[in-house]
Amino acid sequence: MRIDIITVSPELIQSPFEYSILKRAQDKELVDIHFHNLRDFSLNKYGKIDDYQFGGGAGMVLMMEPIDKCLTKLIKERAYDEIIYMTPDAKTLDQSLANKLSSIENMIILTGHYKGVDQRVRDKFITKEVSIGDYVLSGGELAAAVLCDAVIRLIPGVLGDETSALTDSFQDNLLAPPVYTRPAEYDGLKVPEVLLSGNFPKIDEWRHEEALKRTKQIRPDLLNKDKNESQ
Ligand code: 6GU
């Protein structure tokens, strides 16, 4: 998979890709990440990329021309399956969307800033708009890093144990059950007996019940969600 990330602050988004699973995925050549600084496509030598919004109002808007130049260059070089715009005024990222995106070949992620981008960028280029939750961040960079992490860890071969992504929270619209490690008793606090029993069908059943209990308590909305539901 190739991911091109277009941003006004490359330094804000690069470090999550330099550690742990995202780093390993690149080392194994399972994903290829390219950062593009929007200022390199600016209108003038001062690096102008934004302007006041028509109609008045606070906040700057990213102009169409630099984004158009950057996107047009990339699109000429290869075919992209998705051109994603990160913005709080979009549908929320969920596991189902992460699963879908994990099997595509090439994607571009455009991150917004300030008041966002000129609507004409969205109308002309964007195939999918993604938010990561109902709150506002100062820019789309952290949101893009979140999206990339959720997607990249699902690419076959990225995680050591192939099954571990499938048993994550949300893969079956359930939160994950509790987990324990050694020691079996700590300061009087015991690990549930069944986990020490070696009876694996029973352990699976216990985990499912606990997942259900947790979901009912904390996120009952997930229980009514269609499994493949997403944007
Ligand atoms: Cl994608 N961008 C910004 N700026 N804020 C957000 C977001 C994205 N998702 C949730 N809040």
Residues whose N, C-alpha, C, O or C-beta is under 5 A from the ligand:
A	BS01	6GU	M86 T87 P88 V130 S131 I132 G133 Y135 V136 L137 S138 G139 G140 A143
